[in-house]
Amino acid sequence: MGKRRAGRELLRSLSKKQKKHLREFGEEHPFYDKVFACCLIGCYCCCCYTRVFQSEDSDKSSAESDSETEVEQVSGYHKLLATLKTSPESESEEEEDESESEEAEESEAEMDSEGSQETGEAEGGEEDKNDVPEEEEGSLERFASQHGKESTDTAEQIASQEQADGTDTSCDPRHGVIEEFTDVKHESEFSLETNFMEEESGDCNADKRESNPFKQHMDKELEDKEIEKMSTLPKTSSQSQWPRLGQLIFSSTLEKHKTLKADKEVDVKQLHLHKPLESTWPKVNKQFLSSVDKPSDSPFTPLQRELFCIMNSYRDLFYPERNALTNGEEIRHAYCLHALNHVLKANAQVLSNNTKRRDRKPGTDTDDCRDQGLTRPKVLMIVPFRECALRIVHAFISLLEVNDKKKIDVSNKKRFKGEFGSDPEEKPPNLKRPEDYEAVFAGNIDDHFRIGIAILQKSMRLYAPFYSSDIIIASPLGIRTVIGAEGEKKRDFDFLSSIEILIIDQADIYLMQNWEHVLHLMKHINLLPLDSHGVDFSRVRMLNLNNWSKYYRQTLLFSALQDPQINSVFNKHCFNYVGQVAIRNVPLTGSISHVVVQLPHVFRRLEAESVTSVIDSRFQFFIDKVLPEYRDAIMSHTLIYVPSYFDYVRLRNYFKKEDLNFTHICEYTKKAAVCRARRFFLKGEKQFLLFTERFHFYKRYTIKGIRNLIFYELPTYSHFYSEICNMLKATDSGVDATWTCTVLYSKYDAQKLAAVVGIDRTAQMLQSKKNVHLFVTGEN
């Protein structure tokens, strides 16, 4: 009885794969021997690596040859086999093993091929971490960098979850060399090369229409003269007034460009949407339509109708009036529809041509099947936070699901929700913040992420390797860490070579993060790849081979404000041959009308010779003419609002050098230091408080005790001006009579100035070189 119990305990410790091999050959497979397992934990072993990809026959033969040399071990296994035959549990387990054998082989092949990169951490946790080889440590570092600031424990949990879900993490686009994909099931399912058009899913007839915008844009063959003209000649522009968007500026280098007209009514069939989107879009977008609208009315809101009209023409678009509270979700759904429509049409074209090539007789010319880029990714979406990516993916899923019965298969959905979702309990209670702050910082606000999405055959694959993805969603920081910097050994930007649609949403937030990441991306997009990445050059479009991808790329830029840096990206990095459309509405009133306290505003103009010299001119003007007026002890409780962190550091160093009584708060100040600075300023122990715009953007604290306010530069967000001014509170009677507000501006601040005081006052202030005194309340 003791031997039988020992045998049963040993049997339970074996996996299903081991039990199956034990029944067939009377011995345990040598792959599962402890000697070979040690090889897998440390590094790739030549013997073990080849065994993973051997066929069933070779596995059997190798097992038989190994059994001859290991006599003692085989005899032990035969004893165990005897207990297996008499065990009542073995009969039920045998049926279960046979039904799941294929699934087990796939999952084990995946884990084994990854070797020490994941198995060593997921299953070999009992080993000392100091003894982990360099290859394993490098893989974990790559994994952590790919998914943000995660600990090693989190990486281990995700790695084990990936093995259970059948995902692939061996393909890190941060490296120049991409390893072989081990996710065989998903690679074959989502591969464009090995799939063919299905009659139900394909919209072949729509793609053949001459008026199809996708075909018109991508099949247009530019000439060398036109490319030279776009590279050298300036753009010509024209204006148009639309009902909802307002004033539009159309610009193009080519002489023959047509100005779009706003359609009052839009028929879904006239938009040439891909087959499933025609039926799903009205249902998905119903939440944004007015309850007054009739079912027969347009499935677009007035804003969406005009925006999608421009998007569907494949022109570049800059819309600077995005508001997280009012129209943010409307815009997000509109560009998600356009991006998904583009991807489905492009993939349907490839699959249709696959069918033609398969049925074509050998020796026939196949040059008419040029339907791909040098790499597969077609759409790049840049968003600031993980919550934005979560909403985009949910919009994609809703648009692809025709009804509740026909749900699409989304792989790795559970992992995606875990990494991009948020826990409502994590939010601190009783925090009073403005509504726009709550809308921007809702959900998971991690700003380091990237994810590839493959869409094919009514299914979606999340966490697809970049070179197997159709859509890439990333933050500026997430994409920047992949691209790397010049001189780094491990960097990759080939996957950006054939991007056909670039969507940059909430561009104003990147001014508060790091604008250099956006500029770095624009310098590395649509460049010729350094490696072929297994592309079939007979299928690559001539525009990609000629390195003309940037002239076909459509850029959609959405922002909450107009800023010179954002305008620069749109004007200097967008080369679409169809042209560009920019919305240029001027503010009539300005945010100064929202100041509710009675406060005199003094706008002091400084002179500067150029944009580059305005920084030094502003600093010199401040220390020579403005600061001396506030050095007196009577002018206490003075807050200096500084938008730029570099100007903040410069002022802080000057105040320290002059030994002024001041304190300072910036986005890097610790919470305890912030509390001390606010307390010192409120009690009057510190005369000056240096205050950065980024701190106000991320925290939105109310600073108490302000009596004198200096705007070293106009705020980036116009509504910050009224928010800061409204922080002034009277502590006793008569104090409000001594309040002051001083604003420094130059002629290069015209856009910011118009957003604060309105267009009419801006024109007067720029023409006059004298200081302007305004006394404004909420009624003005």
C-alpha positions in Angstrom: 0.0 0.0 0.0 2.8 2.4 0.8 4.4 1.9 -2.7 1.0 2.4 -4.3 0.4 5.7 -2.4 3.9 6.9 -3.3 3.2 6.1 -6.9 -0.1 8.0 -6.9 1.5 11.0 -5.3 4.2 11.0 -7.9 1.6 10.6 -10.6 -0.3 13.7 -9.4 2.8 15.7 -9.5 3.2 15.1 -13.2 1.6 17.3 -15.9 -0.9 16.1 -18.4 1.8 16.1 -21.1 4.0 13.9 -18.9 1.2 11.5 -18.1 0.4 11.1 -21.8 4.0 10.4 -22.7 4.2 8.0 -19.8 1.2 6.0 -21.0 2.5 5.8 -24.6 6.2 5.0 -24.0 6.4 3.7 -20.4 8.8 6.4 -19.4 8.9 10.1 -18.8 10.0 12.3 -21.7 13.6 13.3 -21.3 12.6 16.9 -22.0 11.0 17.1 -18.6 14.1 15.7 -16.8 15.5 17.9 -14.2 18.8 18.1 -16.0 17.2 19.5 -19.1 14.9 21.8 -17.1 18.0 23.5 -15.6 19.2 24.2 -19.1 16.0 26.0 -19.9 16.0 28.2 -16.8 19.5 29.5 -17.4 19.8 30.0 -21.2 18.9 28.5 -24.5 20.4 25.0 -24.8 21.0 23.7 -28.3 19.4 20.3 -27.5 16.4 21.8 -25.7 15.8 24.5 -28.3 15.6 22.0 -31.1 13.4 19.6 -29.2 10.7 22.3 -28.9 10.2 22.5 -32.7 10.6 18.7 -33.4 7.7 16.9 -35.0 5.8 14.1 -33.1 7.8 11.4 -34.9 11.1 12.9 -34.0 9.9 13.3 -30.4 9.1 9.6 -30.2 12.4 8.5 -31.8 14.4 10.7 -29.5 12.5 9.4 -26.5 13.2 5.8 -27.5 16.9 6.4 -28.0 17.2 8.2 -24.7 15.4 5.4 -22.9 18.1 2.9 -24.0 20.8 4.8 -22.2 18.8 5.4 -19.0 18.1 1.9 -17.8 17.6 2.7 -14.1 15.3 5.6 -14.7 13.2 3.5 -17.1 12.7 0.7 -14.7 11.4 3.2 -12.1 9.0 4.6 -14.7 7.7 1.0 -15.5 6.9 0.6 -11.8 5.0 3.8 -11.9 3.2 2.7 -15.1 1.9 -0.3 -13.2 0.3 1.9 -10.6 -1.1 4.0 -13.4 -3.0 1.1 -15.0 -4.6 0.1 -11.6 -5.5 3.7 -10.7 -9.2 4.5 -11.1 -8.4 8.2 -11.7 -6.3 7.4 -14.8 -9.3 6.5 -16.9 -11.0 9.9 -16.6 -7.7 11.7 -16.9 -6.9 9.8 -20.1 -10.0 11.1 -21.9 -9.3 14.7 -20.7 -5.7 14.5 -21.8 -6.5 13.4 -25.3 -9.0 16.2 -25.8 -6.5 18.9 -24.6 -3.3 17.5 -26.0 -3.1 20.0 -28.9 -3.7 23.0 -26.7 -1.1 21.8 -24.2 1.5 21.3 -27.0 1.0 24.8 -28.3 1.3 26.4 -24.9 4.3 24.4 -23.9 6.0 25.1 -27.2 5.5 28.8 -26.7 6.9 28.7 -23.1 9.8 26.5 -24.1 10.8 28.6 -27.1 10.9 31.7 -24.9 13.3 29.8 -22.6 14.8 31.8 -19.9 13.2 35.0 -20.9 9.9 34.1 -19.2 9.9 30.6 -17.9 12.9 31.3 -15.6 11.0 34.1 -13.9 7.5 32.6 -13.9 8.4 29.1 -12.8 12.0 29.3 -11.5 11.3 31.7 -8.7 13.0 29.5 -6.1 16.4 30.2 -7.6 18.6 33.0 -6.3 18.1 36.2 -8.4 21.8 36.9 -8.2 22.5 33.8 -10.3 20.1 34.8 -13.1 22.0 35.0 -16.4 22.3 38.3 -18.2 20.0 37.2 -21.0 17.2 36.7 -18.6 17.8 40.0 -16.8 17.8 41.8 -20.1 14.5 40.4 -21.1 12.9 41.5 -17.9 14.3 45.0 -18.4 12.8 45.1 -21.8 9.5 43.9 -20.6 9.4 46.5 -17.8 10.3 49.3 -20.2 7.7 48.2 -22.6 4.8 48.3 -20.1 5.8 51.3 -18.0 7.2 51.5 -14.5 6.4 48.1 -13.2 8.2 46.0 -10.6 9.8 42.7 -11.1 6.9 40.9 -9.4 4.4 42.5 -11.7 6.5 41.4 -14.7 6.5 37.8 -13.4 2.7 37.8 -13.0 2.1 39.2 -16.5 4.6 36.8 -18.0 2.8 33.9 -16.5 -0.6 35.3 -17.6 0.8 35.7 -21.1 1.8 32.0 -21.2 -1.7 31.1 -20.1 -3.4 33.4 -22.7 -1.1 32.3 -25.5 0.4 35.8 -26.1 3.8 36.7 -27.4 6.3 39.0 -25.7 9.5 37.9 -27.3 9.0 40.6 -30.0 10.1 43.8 -28.4 10.2 46.6 -31.0 12.7 48.4 -28.9 15.4 46.2 -30.3 16.7 46.2 -33.8 16.5 42.5 -34.2 13.0 41.0 -33.8 12.9 37.3 -32.7 10.7 34.7 -34.3 7.1 34.8 -33.3 6.1 31.9 -31.0 2.4 32.8 -30.9 1.7 30.4 -33.7 -2.1 30.4 -33.2 -2.5 34.1 -33.4 0.2 34.7 -35.9 -1.5 32.5 -38.5 -5.0 33.8 -37.6 -4.0 37.5 -38.0 -1.4 37.1 -40.8 -2.3 39.1 -43.9 -0.1 36.9 -46.1 -1.8 33.5 -45.2 -5.4 34.6 -45.1 -7.9 35.1 -47.9 -11.0 37.2 -48.5 -14.2 35.9 -47.0 -17.4 36.7 -48.9 -19.2 37.8 -45.7 -16.5 40.0 -44.2 -15.2 41.7 -47.3 -16.6 44.7 -49.0 -15.1 44.1 -52.4 -17.7 46.0 -54.3 -17.2 49.1 -52.2 -13.4 49.0 -52.8 -14.0 48.9 -56.6 -16.0 52.0 -56.8 -14.2 54.9 -58.5 -15.5 57.4 -55.9 -14.1 55.4 -53.0 -11.9 58.0 -51.1 -9.5 55.2 -49.9 -8.8 54.0 -53.4 -8.6 57.5 -54.8 -6.0 58.6 -52.2 -3.8 55.5 -52.1 -3.9 54.7 -55.8 -2.9 58.2 -56.9 0.5 58.1 -58.6 2.4 61.3 -58.1 5.0 62.4 -60.6 8.5 63.6 -59.8 7.6 67.2 -60.8 4.8 67.2 -58.3 7.0 65.9 -55.5 9.6 68.6 -56.3 6.9 71.2 -56.3 5.7 70.2 -52.9 9.2 70.2 -51.5 10.2 73.7 -52.8 7.1 75.9 -53.5 5.1 77.5 -50.8 1.5 76.6 -50.1 -1.5 78.5 -51.4 -4.4 79.0 -49.1 -8.1 79.8 -49.2 -10.8 80.4 -46.6 -14.2 79.0 -46.1 -16.9 79.4 -43.5 -18.7 76.2 -42.2 -21.8 76.2 -40.0 -20.2 74.3 -37.0 -16.5 74.4 -37.4 -16.4 78.1 -38.3 -13.5 79.6 -40.3 -11.5 77.0 -42.2 -8.1 77.6 -43.9 -7.5 75.2 -46.8 -3.8 75.1 -48.0 -2.1 73.0 -50.6 1.0 73.2 -52.8 -0.5 71.6 -55.9 -2.4 74.1 -58.1 -5.4 72.0 -58.6 -7.0 71.6 -55.2 -10.7 71.7 -54.5 -12.2 73.4 -51.5 -14.6 71.2 -49.6 -18.1 72.2 -48.8 -20.0 71.3 -45.7 -22.8 68.7 -46.4 -26.0 69.5 -44.5 -27.1 65.9 -44.7 -24.9 62.8 -44.9 -26.0 59.4 -46.0 -24.0 56.6 -44.5 -23.8 54.8 -47.8 -22.3 57.8 -49.5 -19.4 57.7 -47.1 -18.2 54.3 -48.5 -17.8 52.8 -45.0 -16.7 49.3 -44.8 -19.5 46.7 -44.6 -19.8 46.2 -40.8 -19.4 49.9 -40.0 -22.4 51.0 -41.9 -24.7 49.2 -39.4 -22.7 49.6 -36.2 -21.9 53.3 -36.4 -25.5 54.6 -35.9 -25.9 52.4 -32.8 -22.5 53.3 -31.3 -22.9 57.0 -32.0 -26.5 57.2 -30.7 -25.3 58.3 -27.3 -24.1 61.7 -28.7 -27.1 62.4 -30.8 -29.8 64.7 -29.4 -33.0 63.2 -28.1 -34.9 65.5 -30.4 -33.4 63.9 -33.5 -35.5 61.5 -35.4 -34.3 58.0 -36.3 -34.2 59.1 -40.0 -31.8 61.9 -39.2 -28.0 61.8 -39.8 -26.1 59.4 -37.5 -23.5 62.1 -37.0 -23.6 65.1 -34.8 -23.1 68.5 -36.6 -19.5 68.6 -35.4 -18.8 64.9 -36.3 -20.4 65.4 -39.8 -18.1 68.2 -40.7 -15.0 66.7 -39.1 -15.6 63.3 -40.8 -16.2 65.1 -44.1 -12.6 66.4 -43.9 -11.2 63.1 -42.6 -12.8 61.1 -45.3 -11.2 63.3 -47.9 -7.8 62.3 -46.5 -6.7 65.9 -45.9 -4.6 66.8 -42.9 -6.7 68.4 -40.2 -5.9 70.6 -37.2 -8.8 71.2 -34.8 -7.8 73.4 -31.8 -11.1 73.5 -30.0 -11.3 70.1 -28.4 -12.8 70.2 -25.0 -12.7 67.2 -22.6 -16.0 68.3 -21.1 -18.1 68.9 -24.2 -16.9 67.4 -27.5 -13.9 65.2 -26.5 -15.8 61.9 -26.8 -17.5 63.0 -30.0 -14.2 63.7 -31.7 -12.7 60.4 -30.4 -15.5 58.3 -31.9 -15.2 60.2 -35.2 -11.5 59.5 -35.7 -11.9 55.9 -34.5 -14.5 55.4 -37.2 -12.1 56.8 -39.8 -9.1 54.8 -38.6 -11.0 51.6 -38.4 -12.6 52.2 -41.8 -9.1 52.7 -43.3 -7.6 49.6 -41.8 -10.5 47.3 -42.8 -10.4 48.6 -46.4 -6.6 48.2 -46.6 -6.7 44.6 -45.1 -9.7 43.7 -47.3 -7.7 44.8 -50.4 -4.8 42.6 -49.4 -6.9 39.6 -48.7 -8.8 40.0 -51.9 -5.5 40.1 -53.8 -4.4 37.0 -51.9 -7.4 35.2 -53.4 -6.6 36.5 -56.9 -3.0 35.4 -56.7 -4.0 32.0 -55.4 -6.4 31.4 -58.2 -4.2 32.9 -60.9 -2.4 30.7 -63.4 1.4 30.5 -63.0 3.4 32.8 -65.1 0.8 35.6 -65.0 1.9 39.2 -64.2 1.2 40.1 -60.6 2.3 43.7 -60.6 -1.3 44.9 -60.2 -1.4 43.5 -56.6 0.7 46.3 -55.0 -1.4 46.9 -51.9 1.0 47.0 -49.0 3.6 49.2 -47.3 7.1 48.3 -46.3 5.8 47.4 -42.9 2.3 46.5 -41.7 1.3 49.2 -39.2 -0.9 51.7 -41.0 -2.4 53.9 -38.2 -0.5 55.5 -35.3 -2.5 57.0 -32.5 -0.8 59.3 -30.0 -2.8 59.8 -26.8 -1.7 61.1 -23.3 -3.0 58.5 -20.9 -3.9 54.8 -20.7 -7.5 55.7 -20.1 -7.6 57.3 -23.6 -6.2 54.1 -25.1 -8.8 52.1 -23.1 -11.7 54.2 -24.6 -10.3 53.9 -28.1 -10.2 50.1 -27.9 -13.7 49.9 -26.5 -14.8 52.1 -29.4 -13.1 49.7 -31.9 -14.8 46.7 -30.3 -18.2 48.4 -30.4 -17.8 49.3 -34.0 -16.9 45.8 -35.0 -19.7 44.0 -33.1 -22.7 43.9 -35.4 -25.0 42.8 -32.6 -25.0 41.0 -29.3 -25.1 37.6 -31.0 -22.1 38.4 -33.4 -19.4 39.4 -30.9 -15.9 39.6 -32.1 -13.1 37.6 -30.6 -10.7 39.9 -28.7 -7.6 38.2 -27.5 -5.8 39.3 -24.3 -8.8 41.4 -23.3 -8.5 40.4 -19.6 -4.9 41.5 -19.5 -5.7 44.8 -21.3 -8.4 45.7 -18.8 -6.0 44.9 -16.0 -3.2 47.1 -17.3 -5.2 50.0 -18.8 -8.2 50.0 -16.5 -8.4 51.8 -13.1 -9.7 51.0 -9.7 -12.3 53.5 -8.5 -11.3 52.9 -4.9 -7.8 54.3 -5.6 -9.1 57.8 -6.2 -8.7 59.9 -3.0 -12.1 61.0 -1.7 -13.4 64.5 -1.0 -11.0 66.2 -3.5 -12.6 69.4 -5.0 -11.2 70.0 -8.4 -12.7 71.8 -11.5 -14.8 69.8 -13.9 -12.3 70.1 -16.7 -9.6 68.7 -14.4 -11.8 65.7 -13.5 -12.5 65.1 -17.2 -8.8 65.2 -18.3 -7.5 63.1 -15.4 -10.2 60.5 -15.3 -9.2 56.8 -15.1 -5.7 55.5 -15.4 -3.4 58.4 -16.1 -0.1 56.5 -16.6 1.7 58.2 -19.5 4.2 55.5 -20.4 2.5 52.8 -22.6 2.3 51.4 -26.1 0.2 48.6 -27.6 -0.2 47.0 -31.0 -3.6 46.0 -32.4 -4.2 43.6 -35.2 -7.6 43.4 -36.8 -8.6 40.6 -39.2 -11.4 38.2 -40.0 -13.9 39.7 -37.4 -11.4 39.4 -34.6 -9.0 41.7 -32.8 -5.7 40.9 -31.2 -4.4 43.1 -28.5 -0.7 43.2 -27.6 0.3 42.2 -31.1 3.9 42.7 -32.0 4.4 46.0 -33.8 5.3 44.4 -37.1 2.2 42.3 -37.0 -0.1 45.2 -36.0 -2.4 47.4 -38.0 -2.9 50.1 -35.4 -0.4 51.3 -32.7 -1.7 53.3 -29.7 1.0 54.9 -27.7 1.9 57.9 -25.5 4.7 60.2 -26.6 6.9 58.8 -23.8 6.0 55.2 -24.7 6.9 55.7 -28.4 10.0 57.7 -27.6 11.5 54.8 -25.5 11.1 52.5 -28.5 12.6 54.9 -31.1 15.6 55.6 -28.8 18.2 58.3 -29.4 21.0 58.5 -31.8 24.0 56.4 -30.7 21.9 53.9 -28.8 22.5 50.2 -29.8 19.0 49.1 -29.1 16.5 51.3 -31.0 13.9 50.7 -33.6 11.6 52.9 -35.7 11.2 50.8 -38.9 7.6 50.1 -37.9 6.8 53.8 -38.5 7.9 53.6 -42.1 4.5 53.0 -43.7 2.2 54.9 -41.4 -0.7 56.1 -43.5 -2.8 57.9 -40.8 -1.2 59.7 -37.8 -3.7 60.8 -35.1 -2.4 63.1 -32.3 -5.1 63.7 -29.8 -5.0 66.2 -26.9 -1.8 67.7 -28.2 -2.0 70.5 -25.6 -1.3 68.0 -22.8 2.0 67.1 -24.4 3.1 70.7 -23.8 2.7 69.9 -20.1 4.5 66.6 -20.4 7.5 66.8 -22.8 7.0 68.3 -26.3 10.4 67.0 -27.4 8.9 63.5 -27.6 6.4 64.7 -30.2 9.2 66.4 -32.2 11.3 63.3 -32.0 8.5 61.2 -33.3 7.9 63.5 -36.3 11.5 63.2 -37.3 11.4 59.4 -37.4 8.1 58.8 -39.1 7.9 57.6 -42.7 11.6 56.9 -43.1 12.9 54.0 -45.1 13.3 51.0 -42.9 16.8 49.6 -42.1 15.6 46.0 -42.5 13.2 44.3 -44.8 11.3 42.5 -42.0 10.3 39.8 -44.4 8.2 42.0 -46.7 7.2 40.8 -50.2 8.5 43.6 -52.4 6.3 42.5 -55.2 3.3 43.6 -53.1 4.8 46.9 -51.9 3.3 50.1 -53.4 5.6 52.2 -55.5 5.0 55.3 -53.3 6.6 53.4 -50.4 9.5 52.2 -52.5 10.1 55.7 -53.8 10.2 57.0 -50.1 7.1 59.1 -50.8 5.1 57.9 -47.8 5.1 61.2 -46.0 3.3 62.8 -49.0 0.4 60.3 -48.6 0.2 60.3 -44.8 -2.8 62.0 -43.3 -2.2 63.8 -40.0 -5.2 64.5 -37.7 -4.2 66.9 -34.9 -6.6 67.7 -32.1 -5.9 70.2 -29.3 -7.7 72.4 -26.8 -5.9 75.5 -27.8 -3.8 77.2 -30.5 -0.1 77.3 -29.7 2.9 78.2 -31.8 4.6 74.8 -31.1 1.5 72.9 -32.2 1.1 75.1 -35.2 4.8 74.4 -36.1 4.3 70.7 -36.2 1.2 71.0 -38.4 2.9 73.5 -40.8 6.4 71.9 -41.0 5.8 68.2 -40.6 2.6 67.6 -42.7 3.2 67.0 -46.4 0.0 65.5 -47.5 -0.4 66.0 -51.3 -4.2 66.5 -50.9 -3.6 69.5 -48.7 -4.3 70.7 -45.1 -7.3 72.1 -43.3 -6.9 74.2 -40.2 -9.7 75.7 -38.1 -8.8 79.3 -37.2 -11.6 80.8 -35.1 -10.6 83.9 -33.1 -11.9 84.3 -29.5 -14.3 87.3 -29.2 -14.4 87.8 -25.4 -11.5 86.0 -23.7 -11.1 84.3 -20.3 -10.7 87.7 -18.5 -14.5 88.0 -18.6 -14.6 85.1 -16.1 -12.7 86.9 -13.4 -15.3 87.4 -10.6 -13.2 89.6 -8.3 -12.8 93.3 -8.8 -9.2 93.5 -9.8 -7.2 96.1 -11.8 -5.2 94.4 -14.6 -2.0 96.0 -15.9 -0.6 94.6 -19.2 3.0 95.7 -19.7 4.5 95.3 -23.1 8.1 94.3 -23.6 10.0 94.7 -26.8 12.0 91.8 -28.4 13.8 91.6 -31.8 12.9 88.0 -32.5 11.2 84.9 -31.0 14.5 83.5 -29.8 15.5 86.7 -28.0 12.2 87.2 -26.3 13.2 84.9 -23.4 16.2 87.1 -22.4 14.3 90.3 -23.1 11.5 89.1 -20.8 13.9 88.3 -17.9 15.7 91.6 -18.2 12.5 93.5 -18.4 11.2 91.8 -15.3 14.3 92.3 -13.1 14.8 95.9 -14.2 11.3 97.4 -14.3 8.8 95.0 -12.6 10.6 93.4 -9.7 11.9 96.7 -8.1 8.2 97.9 -7.7 7.5 94.8 -5.6 10.6 94.7 -3.3 9.0 97.0 -0.8 7.6 95.2 2.3 4.2 96.7 1.6 3.9 94.6 -1.6 3.9 91.3 0.3 2.0 88.2 -0.6 3.2 88.4 -4.3 2.6 85.3 -6.4 4.7 85.1 -9.6 3.1 82.7 -12.2 5.7 81.2 -14.5 4.6 79.0 -17.4 8.1 77.7 -18.4 10.1 75.5 -16.1 13.3 77.0 -17.5 12.2 80.5 -16.7 11.3 79.3 -13.2 14.8 77.9 -12.6 16.3 81.1 -13.9 14.2 83.3 -11.6 14.8 81.0 -8.6 18.5 81.2 -9.0 18.3 85.0 -9.4 16.2 85.3 -6.2 18.7 83.2 -4.3 21.5 85.2 -5.6 19.8 88.5 -4.5 18.9 86.9 -1.2 15.2 87.8 -1.6 12.6 86.5 0.9 10.8 84.0 -1.3 9.6 80.4 -1.6 8.8 78.3 -4.6 6.6 75.5 -5.9 7.1 73.5 -9.1 5.9 70.1 -10.4 8.9 68.4 -8.8 8.4 69.8 -5.3 7.5 67.2 -2.7 4.2 67.3 -0.9 5.7 68.3 2.4 7.6 71.2 0.8 4.5 72.3 -0.9 2.6 72.5 2.4 5.4 74.5 4.0 5.6 76.9 1.1 1.8 77.5 1.1 1.9 78.0 4.9 4.8 80.5 4.8 3.2 82.5 2.0 -0.2 82.6 3.7 1.2 83.9 6.9 3.4 86.4 5.2 6.7 84.9 6.3 7.8 84.7 2.6 7.1 87.8 0.5 7.3 86.1 -3.0 6.0 82.7 -4.2 7.3 81.4 -7.5 4.6 79.2 -9.0 4.9 77.0 -12.2 2.1 76.4 -14.6 2.7 72.6 -14.7 2.2 72.4 -11.0 -1.2 74.1 -11.4 -2.0 71.8 -14.3 -1.4 68.6 -12.4 -2.6 69.7 -8.9 -5.0 72.6 -9.3 -4.4 73.7 -5.7 -5.9 76.9 -4.4 -3.2 79.2 -3.2 -4.5 81.4 -0.3 -3.1 84.7 0.8 -2.5 86.3 -2.7 -2.6 90.1 -2.7 -0.3 90.8 -5.7 -0.2 88.8 -8.8 2.4 88.8 -11.6 2.1 86.8 -14.8 5.6 86.4 -15.9 4.2 85.2 -19.2 0.6 84.6 -20.4 -0.7 81.1 -19.4 -0.8 78.4 -22.0 -4.4 77.6 -21.1 -6.4 80.8 -21.2 -8.8 79.7 -18.4 -5.9 79.4 -16.0 -5.8 83.2 -16.1 -9.2 83.6 -14.6 -8.6 80.7 -12.2 -5.5 82.3 -10.7 -7.1 85.7 -10.5 -10.1 84.3 -8.7 -7.8 82.9 -6.0 -7.5 86.3 -4.5 -9.6 86.4 -1.4 -10.2 89.4 1.0 -9.0 88.6 4.5 -10.5 91.8 6.0 -12.3 94.9 4.9 -10.5 97.2 2.5 -7.8 94.7 1.5 -9.2 94.2 -1.9 -8.4 97.9 -2.7 -4.7 97.1 -2.6 -4.8 94.1 -5.0 -2.7 94.2 -8.1 -2.3 92.1 -11.2 0.6 92.6 -13.7 0.9 90.8 -17.0 4.0 90.7 -19.2 3.5 90.2 -22.9 5.2 90.8 -26.3 4.0 90.9 -29.9 4.9 87.2 -30.2 2.2 86.4 -27.6 -0.7 87.4 -29.9 -2.5 84.0 -29.7 -2.3 83.8 -25.9 -3.3 87.4 -25.5 -6.3 87.0 -27.7 -7.5 84.0 -25.7 -7.3 86.1 -22.5 -8.6 89.6 -23.5 -10.3 88.9 -26.8 -9.4 89.7 -30.4 -10.5 93.4 -30.4 -8.5 94.3 -27.3 -5.5 92.3 -28.7 -5.4 94.4 -31.9 -5.4 97.6 -29.9 -2.8 96.4 -27.4 -0.4 95.2 -30.2 -0.7 98.5 -32.0 -0.1 100.6 -28.9 3.3 100.4 -27.2 2.0 101.8 -24.0 1.0 99.8 -20.9 -2.7 98.9 -20.9 -4.8 99.2 -17.7 -8.0 97.2 -17.5 -10.5 97.0 -14.7 -12.5 93.9 -15.4 -15.1 92.1 -13.5 -17.3 89.1 -14.4 -19.9 91.4 -15.9 -17.5 92.9 -18.5 
